[in-house]
Amino acid sequence: MSEFIEKNAEIAQDVVIGPCSIVKAGAKIGKGSVIGAFCFIDSNVCIGENNYIGNSVHLLGKVQIGRGNHIQDNTVIGLPSKHIGYHFYQGRVIIGNGNFIGNGCTIDCGNNHLSDKHPELLSYLSVDLKSGENFEDATIVGDRCYILNNVTIHHNCRVGLGNLKDCDGDYDTVICTGCCLNGFVQVRKGSELSSGTYLREFSSLGEGCFTAMSSHIVKDLLPFSSVLKNKNIGLADKLIQKFHCSENDVLQLREIFGSKRSGRLKLY
């Protein structure tokens, strides 16, 4: 058994590629990266340095992956975005640095099918991202996110972006097994979603929010809110301590949150 690498794929000399993996022409893989067996790397995929890509991972369409990520077996990134009744341009996925993405996760690419009908989304989609580039068509996972098995992230989501400093541990944002983020959902840096949390389309969670198991989030949450049995029960004290935030820090984050949410849903 051998890998299948098409001509004009750009692969650093010390990259390891497992048996029966396919790397299409135009793909780029940075030094120190390891690609497992039976993977598919599409022609518009760019993988940075020192990434580990497990077995049977499929990277489809336009996918950009930073450095130092660990992506486990059977994950699919760059699936065509899905929205009933629309046929539209397929965008891209951007993954930052130092993330862990567990077995069987799926991440859809973004799209730009709502910009003509809802231009107010453009400012929301550019929040905390560098100016001069249009990120309207992107699904984005930032840095230092710990995403467990079988998590679904649909089109145009924003995960792990925000104004908190890094915590003392390896990961800031945590999404546990079986969570589902629907289109245009925002889970800002420092949030923790317990297993089975479902987030309604356009919902925005501020920095440091906590949701208990099997929560159904149908409104926006101010930074450091805590949800139990689908009710906002106050502050997420453990996450405030995790990020060494003062009462004033929390108030400031809550003040500026309005400019960082889609504005489509009410607050809890």
C-alpha positions in Angstrom: 0.0 0.0 0.0 1.2 3.5 -0.7 0.1 7.1 -0.6 -1.1 8.8 -3.8 0.4 12.3 -4.2 -0.5 14.2 -7.3 2.1 16.4 -9.2 2.3 20.0 -8.0 1.3 19.2 -4.4 3.6 21.2 -2.1 4.9 19.0 0.6 7.7 19.8 3.0 10.5 17.2 3.1 9.9 15.9 6.6 6.1 15.4 6.3 4.9 11.8 7.0 2.0 10.6 4.9 0.3 7.3 5.8 -0.7 4.5 3.3 -3.6 5.0 0.9 -3.9 8.7 1.5 -4.6 11.0 -1.4 -3.1 14.5 -1.7 -4.4 16.5 -4.7 -2.4 18.8 -6.9 -2.2 22.3 -5.3 -2.4 21.1 -1.7 0.2 22.5 0.7 1.5 20.6 3.8 4.0 22.3 6.1 7.1 20.8 7.8 6.7 18.5 10.7 3.1 17.5 9.9 1.9 13.9 10.0 -0.9 12.7 7.8 -2.5 9.3 8.8 -3.7 6.5 6.5 -6.7 6.7 4.2 -6.9 10.5 4.3 -8.1 12.8 1.5 -6.4 16.2 1.1 -8.1 18.4 -1.5 -6.4 20.7 -3.9 -7.2 24.0 -2.1 -6.1 22.7 1.4 -3.3 24.4 3.2 -1.9 22.7 6.3 0.7 24.5 8.4 3.6 23.2 10.4 3.6 20.4 13.1 0.0 19.3 12.7 -1.2 15.7 13.4 -4.0 14.5 11.0 -5.4 11.2 12.1 -6.6 8.3 9.9 -9.5 8.7 7.4 -9.6 12.5 7.8 -11.1 14.3 4.8 -10.2 17.9 4.2 -12.4 19.2 1.4 -12.5 22.3 -0.7 -10.9 25.4 0.7 -9.5 24.6 4.2 -6.7 26.5 5.9 -5.1 24.9 9.0 -2.6 26.7 11.2 0.1 25.0 13.2 0.3 22.6 16.1 -3.3 21.2 15.7 -4.3 17.6 16.5 -7.2 16.4 14.4 -8.3 12.9 15.2 -9.6 10.0 13.1 -12.7 10.2 10.8 -13.1 14.0 11.0 -14.4 15.8 7.9 -13.6 19.5 7.4 -15.0 21.6 4.6 -18.3 19.8 3.9 -20.6 21.9 1.7 -22.8 24.2 3.7 -26.4 23.3 4.0 -29.4 25.6 4.1 -32.9 24.5 2.9 -34.0 26.1 -0.3 -30.6 27.7 -1.2 -27.9 26.7 -3.8 -25.0 29.0 -3.3 -21.3 29.6 -3.5 -19.3 27.3 -1.2 -16.8 29.2 0.9 -14.0 28.0 3.2 -12.9 26.8 6.7 -10.2 28.5 8.7 -8.6 26.6 11.7 -6.2 28.4 13.9 -3.4 27.1 16.1 -3.1 24.6 18.9 -6.5 23.1 18.6 -7.6 19.5 19.4 -10.5 18.2 17.3 -11.8 14.8 18.3 -12.9 11.7 16.4 -15.8 12.0 13.9 -16.3 15.8 14.0 -17.7 17.6 11.0 -17.1 21.2 10.1 -19.0 22.8 7.2 -17.5 25.5 5.0 -19.0 29.0 5.1 -21.1 30.6 2.5 -22.2 34.1 1.5 -25.9 33.5 0.7 -27.4 35.8 3.3 -25.3 39.0 2.7 -27.7 40.4 0.1 -30.8 39.9 2.3 -29.2 40.6 5.7 -26.3 43.1 5.2 -26.2 43.6 9.0 -24.5 40.2 9.3 -21.4 41.6 7.6 -20.2 43.5 10.6 -20.9 40.5 12.9 -18.9 38.2 10.6 -15.9 40.5 10.7 -15.7 40.9 14.5 -12.2 40.3 16.0 -10.7 39.4 12.6 -8.0 41.4 10.8 -9.2 44.2 8.6 -8.7 44.1 4.8 -9.9 40.6 4.3 -13.5 39.5 3.7 -14.4 36.6 6.1 -18.1 36.5 5.1 -17.7 33.1 3.5 -15.7 31.4 6.2 -16.4 29.1 9.1 -13.7 29.8 11.7 -12.2 27.9 14.6 -9.7 30.1 16.4 -6.8 29.0 18.7 -6.6 26.7 21.7 -10.0 25.1 21.3 -10.6 21.6 22.7 -13.4 20.0 20.6 -14.4 16.5 21.6 -15.9 13.6 19.6 -18.8 13.9 17.2 -19.2 17.7 17.4 -21.0 19.3 14.4 -20.1 22.9 13.4 -22.3 24.2 10.6 -21.7 27.0 8.2 -20.3 30.5 9.1 -19.8 29.7 12.8 -17.2 31.5 14.9 -15.5 29.4 17.7 -12.9 30.6 20.1 -12.5 34.2 19.1 -12.6 36.9 21.8 -11.0 39.3 24.1 -9.8 37.1 26.9 -6.1 36.4 27.7 -5.1 32.8 27.4 -5.7 30.7 30.5 -3.0 28.8 32.3 -3.9 25.5 30.7 -3.4 24.2 27.1 -7.0 25.1 26.0 -9.3 28.0 26.5 -12.6 27.0 24.7 -14.1 23.6 25.3 -16.9 21.9 23.3 -17.8 18.5 24.6 -19.0 15.3 22.9 -22.1 15.5 20.7 -22.7 19.3 20.6 -24.2 20.9 17.5 -23.6 24.5 16.4 -26.1 25.5 13.7 -25.4 28.2 11.1 -23.9 31.6 12.2 -23.5 30.5 15.8 -20.8 32.3 17.8 -19.1 30.6 20.8 -16.6 33.1 22.1 -13.2 32.3 23.7 -13.3 30.7 27.1 -16.8 29.2 26.8 -17.5 25.6 27.9 -20.3 23.6 26.3 -21.2 20.4 28.1 -22.1 17.2 26.1 -25.2 17.4 23.9 -25.6 21.1 23.9 -27.5 22.4 20.8 -27.2 26.0 19.7 -29.9 27.6 17.6 -28.9 29.4 14.3 -27.5 32.9 15.0 -27.1 32.4 18.7 -24.1 34.2 20.2 -22.4 33.2 23.4 -20.1 35.8 25.0 -16.7 35.0 26.5 -16.6 32.4 29.3 -20.2 31.1 29.0 -21.1 27.7 30.5 -23.9 25.4 29.4 -24.9 22.2 31.3 -25.5 18.9 29.5 -28.2 18.7 26.9 -28.8 22.4 27.0 -30.8 23.9 24.1 -29.6 27.5 23.6 -32.2 29.6 21.7 -31.1 33.1 22.8 -27.9 35.1 23.2 -25.8 34.8 26.3 -23.8 37.7 27.9 -20.2 36.9 28.8 -19.7 34.6 31.8 -23.3 33.5 31.9 -24.2 30.0 33.2 -27.1 27.9 31.8 -28.6 25.0 33.7 -31.8 23.2 32.5 -32.1 25.8 29.8 -32.3 28.6 32.2 -29.7 31.4 32.8 -28.8 30.9 36.5 -26.2 33.8 36.8 -22.4 34.0 36.6 -20.1 31.2 35.6 -17.8 31.7 38.6 -15.4 28.9 37.8 -14.7 30.3 34.4 -14.2 33.8 35.8 -11.6 32.3 38.1 -10.0 30.3 35.3 -9.3 33.4 33.3 -8.4 35.5 36.4 -11.1 38.1 35.7 -12.2 40.8 38.1 -15.8 42.0 38.5 -14.8 45.0 36.4 -13.4 42.8 33.6 -16.8 41.0 33.4 -18.7 44.2 33.3 -16.5 45.6 30.5 -16.9 42.4 28.4 -20.6 42.5 28.9 -20.7 46.2 27.8 -19.0 45.6 24.5 -20.8 42.3 23.8 -23.6 44.0 21.9 -21.2 44.9 19.0 -20.1 41.3 18.7 -23.4 39.5 18.4 -25.5 39.0 15.3 -28.4 40.9 16.8 -30.9 38.3 15.4 -31.9 36.9 18.8 -32.9 38.2 22.2 -30.8 37.9 25.4 -31.5 35.3 28.1 
